Amino acid sequence: MSEAISFRDTIVIRSRPDTLFRLALDPRRREKWDPSFAKAAFVGEEKLGNGAQVRFKLPARLLGLSFVARYGNYQAPTRGGWESVAPFGPVEKYAQAWSFKPIPGGTEVTLTTKASVRYRFVAKPVERVMRQMSGQALLELQRQVDRQGAQLMEDTAREYQQQQRDAQKAAKAARSRKR
């Protein structure tokens, strides 16, 4: 007897929808920032779109299970998602749907998770793990965007400091030439 799991999490992130869309749905980028996936790679053609298949591998703390998912409901940069192709472990179906709604000051990101578990007795623990994965994915997405912004500000500050040093050296050289 299978048990259905379905929930939705929403967060507002200070970034553009197209940037968040690429970070959340491109498997190569997602594997870099999302600790819920140990590996993520395209199966076959490496092109993001409806029908594209991706192989995901969960980390050891999540039993190291791997599964293949197929992208569907793909409409860049406002929404996209994937669904597992075959059962894995105690999970019969697993799907994630991402929605990116532009709002003043950022983007409202909604992650909808749906799953079907084979056995009722493992439904609660699996749901708890999936809720943790969903919340962690949204927080890590926020951190990734903040990290990129912080790096940009740091680089800009370094360039400004270098310009200030160069200007001081030029002024000092000009004063020494006048003497």
Buried (B, 14 or more C-beta within 10 A) or exposed (E): EBBEBEEEBEBEBEBBBBBBBBBBBBBEBBBEBBEBBBEBEBBEEEEBEEEBBBBBBBEEEBEEBBBBBBBBBBEBBBBBBBBBBEBBBBBBBBBBBBBBBEEEEBBBBBBBBBBBBBEEEBBEEBBEBBBEBBEEBBEBBBEBBEEEEEEEEEEEEEEEEEEEEEEEEEEEEEEEEEE
